[in-house]
Amino acid sequence: MSLTAILSEIDGGDDKGAEKLLQKYNTENSHTFAFDHKEEDARIKLCQGLLTVLRRSDHPLCQSTCLETLRILSRDKRVLGPVATKEGILTLAGLARIHVAGHNGELLEEPQSAEEERVVVEALKCLCNVVFNSVPAQQVGTDVKLAEGLCAHLHMVSSSHHEVGLFSLRLLFLLSALRTDVRSMLRKEAGAVRLLTDILERTLDVQWVGPYEAMPPTPEALTISPENNELAMEALKALFNITMSDSSDEDNDHQFRLIAGIMRHLLMLKTNNEDKTEEAHSHAINLLSNLPVRCLDVLIDVPVQGGMEAYGGKNIDTVQILLDFMEKRIDKGINYKEGLTPVLSLMTESSRYHREIRRYLKAQVLPPLKDVKERPEIGATVRNKLVRLMTHVDMAVKQGAAEFLFVLCKESVDNLLKYTGYGNAAGLLMARGLLAGGRGETQYSSDEDSDTEEYKSAKPFINPITGHIEHPMPNPMEEMTEEQKEYEAQKLVNMIDELSR
């Protein structure tokens, strides 16, 4: 499709003719992501022309067609000049029904027809592309308070307009990811934390039975629908960005505990396939890592459901889910830094602060030693897998695994060496200045770990470097004749003589 022909129709004011040509262009380029450099100037003119048509046309079909073309063009960073302006952003925001600074009028209503909804969705998609690909557009969005208007827009969106809600949340995620000043404004002025918390409550169908305790999902509600899962993922990503800093304010503890309660509920849910479930749980874990560790008591304190007497009546179901998630990520063997370190960090900090979590994880990961014939890194237990990670090439992964095991050992060097061996733990001990032994700075309860009889009897024969009993090496001289012994002795004498010269 010739861009010249399209520009000619637009310049001539023939919106109907331009619309037909644009529909053909959209069909031909719906999957185009690499564009011809020779037509760059023409595409820039087309972007400007499309904005002109969008400002003068009030026909939904024409608007959605122009927006679809603009969305395709916005995949190319080099042609976004006309769109990444105040006029361009205001035009798209108006079509997306977002009230922003510089827009004179009342708060825009939700779309009533399918054609109107398509216009809103296409405008939101365009804004997502433009904001992602253009730094000037990000600045303009900040200047016109696009994120603030988006929050007001999300308050109005009903569940019947799924795509409108989905791309509104995606745009909010992009704005909060790309601009730290927007992140701060959303948290302090726009009430975005409460807004996104409410969206998650509705989407995940959370029913509270206590201050921060959600009703366990019924078998019918155990699986999240694909549409609700999409919405929840976008809300979680945006909420993660907004809660990345300033989590020390105790005035927000109520809101943080609500979030922790919702995340506990989400960890109990599944989606229609295993990969999506893992993705949902990953986002929940990332968000929990942003919350103050004092608020994570919500994960185990569920009075209505009850818990285990061995752990002070606390419910450790969520802790087991986190442990299973960690082991699954280890078994995958790829992308440890992004996929594994967040859950390691979460379990480390929660174990350091909450005694019952540490005690349960210690029992599962580092049970009392019985068989010490194999090296600590050899085997298929969770302990073996974590010890192997202590010598990983990635520093973050190595430190994360070592710190987790150290905390489970109540930061006792002697206990850590018992489970890992000195060779595997040397990196952590050197970094903490504990090569000579001792304890870390955190104070733990005084309950002592008891060794099994098997370990006590084997302890004198354990090599402290490798952490296991080494089989005695055979004496190489036993099967030698006297002549061989004399030959080897003379060979040694000659070598020493050469070294001394």
N, C-alpha and C positions, 0 to 999 in steps of 0.2 A: 504494500500500500504506500503510495507516494505522499510524503508529508506536505509537499507543495500544494497538492490538490486540497488537502484538509485545511491548510492555512488560507488558501484562496476562498473557500466556503465561509470560514470564520470571519475573515476580513470583509467579505461581502455581506455579512449580517444574516446569512442563510443558515440558521440554527438547525433546521430540519435536514438540510443537505449535509451539513457537518456531522450531524448525529449518525446518519447512515454510514458515512465514511469512517467515523470513529468506531462504530460497532464492528466493521470489517477489520480495522486496525487492531482492536482489542482481541478479536478471535485469532488473528495471525500471531499476536505477540503475548498471549496470556502466559506463556512459559519462557519468555525471553528475559534473560538476566544480564547478557553481555550485548552492548550496543555498538553500532558502527561509529567510530570517531569522526568520520567525514560528515555525518549528519548531526553533529553536536549542536551547531548553531540553529539548525532547523528545529531541533527538539526544545531548545531554550525558548524559541519563538512560539512553539506550540504550547508550552507550559503557560506562557503569558496569555496566549489566545484562549486557552481553556479557562483561565481565571476570569477573563472578560466575559465569556459565555455564561459562566456560573453566576456572575453578578447580575446579568441582565435577564436570565431565563428563570421562570418559575415553574417549569414543567418537570416533574420528578423523573420521568424517563430520560429526558435530555440531561438533567443534572447527574443522574447515576452513571450514564454513559461517559460523560466528561470526566467524572471522578474516577471511573475505572481506568480511563486512559492516563489520567494524572498519576494514579497509583502505579501503573506500569512504568511510566517515565521516572517516577521518584526512586526507582531502584538504581538509577544512575546519579551519583553524587554531583557530577559535574554540571548538571542542567537545573539544579534546584534554586538558582539565583532569584528568579521571579517569585517563587513560592515561599522562600525563606525570608519574607519581608513582613512587616506588620500587616499590610493589606492582604497578603496571601494567607497568613495564619488566621486573621480575622474572618476571611471568607470561608475557610475550611471549618473553623470553629462554629460559625453561624450555621453552616449546613449540617454539622454534627450536633447542633442544638446545645452547644456549650456556651453559657453566659460568661463573657470575659470582659476585662477592662477595655474600654473603647467601643463597646457594643451598647448602643442606645436603645433600650427597650426592656420589656418585662422578661422574667425568667421564661425560657423557651419550654414548650410542652413536649410530651412524648409523641412520637409519630403515631398516626392513627391507622394508616393503610400500609399494605406490604410494600408499595412503591416508595412511600415516604421513609419507611424503615430501611429500605435498601440504600437510599440516599445517605442516611445517617451512618450506616455501617461503612459505606464506601468512603465517606468523609473521615471517619475515625481511622480507617486503614491508611488513608493518605497521610493523616497526621502522624501515625506511627512511623511510617517510612521516612517522612520528611524530618521529624525530630531525631530519629536514629541516625540519619545520614548527613545531617547539616548542623554544624555548631552554631552558625548565625540563627537558625530556626530555634534552637534550644534557648538562645538568649532572648529572642523575641517572645517565645512562650513564657519565659520568666517575667518579662516586662509587662505582658498583658494578663498575667496571673492565670495562665491556662490551667495549671494544676488545681488552683483553688476553685475555678469554675467547673472543673471536672469532678471534684468532690460533690459540689452542689448537684451536678448532673447525675451522679451515681445515687444520690438520695432519692431521685425521682424514678429511676429505671425500675420497671417491674420485671418479675421473673419471666413474664411471657415474651419479653424481647431479649432472647438469649444472646444473640450476636452483638447487640448494642452494649449489653453489660460486659461481655467478654472483651471487646476491643477497647472499651472505656477503661477497664482494669489494666489491659496491656499498655495503653498509653500512659496511665498513671505509673505503672512499673518503669517504663522507659524514662519518664521525666524524673522520677526519684532516683533512678540508677545513674543518670548522666549529670545531674546537678545536685551538689551537696547543699546549696542554699535552698533549693526547692524541697529537699528532704527535711531540712530544719523547719521550714514554713509549714509543711504538711503536718508535722508533728505538733508544733506549738500553736499554730493559728487556725488551721483548717479542720482540726479534729479528725484527721485521717486514720489514726490508730483505732478510735472508737468506731468509725465508719466501716473500716475493713473487718474489724472484729464482728460487727453486726452482720456483715455480708457472709462471713464464714459460718456464723451461727445458723443463719437461714439456709445456706447452701448445704451444710452438713447435717441439717435437721437436729441440732443440739437441743436436748430437753434437760433442763437443770433439775436435779433432785436435792442439791445441797448448794452452799455458797459458791463452790468451784467444782462441783462434782456433776458430771453429765450422766444421764441414764444410759446404761449399757445398750448398745444397738441390738435390736431384735434380729433374728435370722433373716427376715425379709428386708430389713434396712441395712444389713451388713455390707452390701455392695453399693458403692456410689455410682450413680448413673454417669455416663460419659459427659453429658452436658454440665452436670454439677461438678464433676471432677475438673473439667476445663476451667470453670469459674473459680473454683477453690485454688487451683494452682496459680492462677494469675494474682489472686488476692494475697496468697502466701508470699509470692515473690515481691510484691509491692510492700507488704508489711515487713518483710525482712529488711528491705532497704531503709524504711522509715525508722525501724528500731535498732539500727546499727550503732547508734551512739546515744549518750545521755541516759543509759538504762539504770544509773545509780540513784535516780530521784525516787525516794521512798513514797512520795505522794502518788506515784503511778503504780504502786504495787498491786492495787486492786485490779487495774486493767491488765497488768502483766499476768496476774494469776488467772484471770479469765482466759487469756490467750493460752496459758499453759493447760488449763482444763480442756479447751477446745482441741489443742494438739494431742492431748491424751486420748480424747475421743477419736480423733483422726487416725491415730496409730492403731486403734482397734478395728478400723474399717478396711475394706478391700475395694478394688475396682474390678472392671471386667477382664483384666489380664494382669499377669504377675509383674510385667515391666512397669505398667502404669501405677500399680500399688507401690512398687519400690520407689518410683519417682515421687509419689505423694508423701511417702514416709520420709524421703530424703529432704523434701522441702519443710516438713514438720520439724525434723531434727535441726536443720539450719536455723529455723526461727527460734526454737528452744535454746539454741546456743547464744542467741542475742539477749535472752532474758536474764535478769539478775538471778544468780544461783539460789538465793534465799527463797525465790518464788517457785522453785522446782519441787517443793514439798507437795505441791498439788498432784504431781505424778504418782505419788504413793499414798497420799492421805485421802482416802475415799471411805468415810465412815459408813455410808449407806450400804455399799457393796461389801465392806469388811476386808480383812486381810489375813496374814499368817501370824500366828502367835509367836513363832520363832523369830520374827522380825518386828516385834513390838506392835503387832496388829496392823502393820502397813501392808498395802497391796502392791506386790512386786510384778504384776502382769506386764506393765509397760517397760519395766527394766529388762525383763526377759525378751521383749520385742526388740529393744535397742541392741541387746547382746546378739540376737539372731541376725539382725540387720548388719551389724559389724562383721560377723563371721561370713555372711554371704558376700559382703564387699571384699573381704580378704580373699575368699575363694575365687572371685572373679579374676584377680591378679592383674587388673589394669586400672589406670587412673586413680591410684591410691591417694594422691594429694587432695583432689577435689572430692572424691567419693568416700574416702575412709577417714581422713583427719577430722571432719566435723563431728562425727559420732564418737570418735575416740576422745576428742576434747570435751564433748558434752558429758560423757560417762566419767571422765577424769575429774572434772570440776564438781559434778553432782556427788561423786564418791567422797571427795575431799570435804564437802560441806554437810552431807547427809549420811549419818552413820549406818542406817539400815540399808541404803543403796550400796555402800561400800561392802558391808558384810555379805550381802547376797551375791554381789559380783565376785567377791573373793572366793566364796564357796563354789561358784560355778567355774571361774577361770583358774584359780589356784587352789584346788582341793589339797588336803594333806598328802604329802609325797609318800609313795610306797615303793615304786619301781624306779631306781636311779641307775639302771644299767645302760640306758641310752642318753645321749646328749640332750639337753633341754630343747634344742631347736629341731630335733628329729621326732616326727610323729604327726598325728592328725588331730590332736586336741587343740582347743582354743589357746591354751598356754603355749604349745609348740608353735602355733602359727604366729602368735604375738612375739615370741622370742626370736623367731626368724626375722621379723620386721625390725628388730633392734639393731640389725646390721644392714638395713636397707640403704641403697645409694642416695635416696632423697632424704635430706636432713629433716624436713617437717614430719615425714612418716616415721623415721627413726626415733625422733624425739617424742612424738605422740605416743607410740607404742611403749617406749621405755618409761615415760612419765605415768602412763596409765598403770602399768605393773607396779611402779614404785609407790604410787598412792594406795593401791590395793594392799601393799606390804606395809602400810602405815608409815611410809618413808623411812623404813629401817633398812640400812645397807645390808646387814646380816641376813635379814629375811629375803631381800631381793636376790642376793647372791645364791641363796639356797635354791631358788626357783629358776635362775637364769644362768648361773656361772659368771665368774669374774670377767671373762673375755667378752661376753655379750653385753655386760652392764658397764664396761669401762668408759664408754663415751658419755653416758649420763653422769656417772660419778665424777668424771673429770670436769664436765661442765658445771657441776654443782659444788666442786671442791670437796668431794667426799671420798676420794681414793683411799684415804686412810681409815674409812669407816665412819660410823656415827649415824645421825638422823637428820632428816629435813627440818624445816622450820615449823610446819603445821603440827599442832597438838592433836593427838588422837586419844581415844578411850584406852584405858589401861588393861583391857582384856587381852590375855596372852594367847598366842597360837600354840597348840600342842602338837608335837611331832609324833608320828606313828612309830610303833615298835620296829617296823621294817626299816624306816629311815634312821632311827637311832643306832641300830646295829650296823647299818651300812655307812654311816657318817664318817668314821675314821678312814675309810678307804676311798672316799670321794675326792677326785681332783678338783680343787676349788676354782681352777681356771676354766675347765670345761664343764663342771657341774655334774659329772657322772663318774661311775666307777670304771676305771680303765683296766682292761685286761693286761696282766704282766707280759712284757715283751720277751720273746724267746732269746736266750743267750746265744749269740752267733758263734761263740768259741766252743760250744759243747760238742759239735760234730766235726771239729777240725783235727787233723793229724798233727803230730809234733812238728813235722816239717812245714805245714801250712802256718802254724802259729809262729815259728821262727821267721818265716818269710814276711808275714804281716808285721811282726815286730821290727824287722830290719827296714821295711818300707816306711814305718812310722818314724824311725830314727832318721832316715834320709830326709823326710819331709820337714822334721824339726830343724835339722841341720841347714836346710835351704832357707827356712824362715829366719834363722839366727844370723845369716850372713848380711 
